Amino acid sequence: MAMADEAVAKHTAHAHPKTLRWTYVAWTAAWIVGCVAGDLWWNRKILPAAFATLAALKLGIWANKKVSRENMLVMQGVGIQLETEYVLGGKDVVFLDRATIETVVLNEAVTTTESFYYLAILLHGESSTAVAFETLRPGRSTLLPALQTAATMGFF
């Protein structure tokens, strides 16, 4: 989805609603386990409380790494900003300056069990690439408009 201003365009990929629903279920379960652990700890049943606390902590850490949305913000003459938003509100932002971007390509990856498309941003003088929508892996219907926007804004 492109914004009204022609110099800036934002493309977004959302997580599947079932993924988000199960993450909220996991957090609710972690909260309940934490409450039970607190009760067990208070009644001096320390070993079960320790296991319950560790389980709740592990479940919470797992849920915190779930991605809810990924954005690619293309700014003409400035660069590309990649954002990853997590279910619990955290956000990672990576900015790629226009001078470091060599080209943007739509590529296909094939593994032993699946094949998918991804948008790779090749960087000058580096052997690494930046990948837009790295976690959610949207389809071509999301990736093609993002690639076309990068092309019209001179990132080829």
C-alpha positions, 0 to 999 in steps of 0.5 A, spaced: 500 500 500 503 506 497 502 512 501 499 519 498 506 522 498 510 520 491 517 520 495 515 515 500 511 508 500 510 503 505 508 496 504 506 492 510 505 484 511 501 482 517 501 475 521 496 470 520 490 471 525 491 464 528 498 465 529 496 471 534 491 468 537 495 462 539 500 467 542 495 470 546 493 463 549 500 462 550 501 468 554 494 467 558 497 460 560 503 463 562 500 468 567 496 462 570 502 458 571 505 464 574 499 465 579 499 458 581 507 458 582 506 464 586 501 460 590 505 454 591 511 458 593 507 462 598 505 455 601 512 452 601 512 447 595 518 450 592 520 445 587 514 445 583 513 453 584 520 453 581 519 449 575 512 452 574 516 459 574 521 457 569 516 454 564 512 461 565 518 464 563 520 460 557 513 461 554 513 468 555 520 469 552 517 464 546 511 469 545 515 475 545 519 473 539 512 472 535 512 477 529 505 481 528 507 485 522 513 487 518 514 494 514 518 496 508 518 504 508 521 506 501 524 513 501 526 516 494 533 519 494 534 517 502 533 509 503 529 504 505 527 502 512 525 495 514 521 495 521 519 488 525 513 489 530 512 484 535 506 481 538 508 484 545 509 491 542 517 491 541 520 493 535 526 493 531 528 498 525 533 497 520 535 503 516 539 502 509 542 508 506 541 510 499 548 510 498 549 503 501 544 500 496 546 496 490 539 494 487 533 490 490 531 483 487 525 479 488 528 472 489 525 465 490 528 460 495 527 453 495 528 448 501 527 441 501 520 442 504 517 449 501 519 454 496 517 461 497 519 468 494 523 474 498 525 481 497 533 481 497 536 488 498 543 487 495 548 492 498 555 495 495 561 492 498 558 487 502 557 480 501 551 480 505 544 482 503 538 485 507 531 481 506 525 485 507 519 481 510 524 476 512 519 472 518 512 473 515 514 471 508 508 474 504 506 472 497 508 475 490 501 480 491 505 483 497 512 483 494 511 485 487 508 492 489 514 493 493 519 491 488 515 496 483 516 502 488 523 501 489 524 501 481 520 507 480 524 510 486 531 509 483 533 503 487 535 499 481 
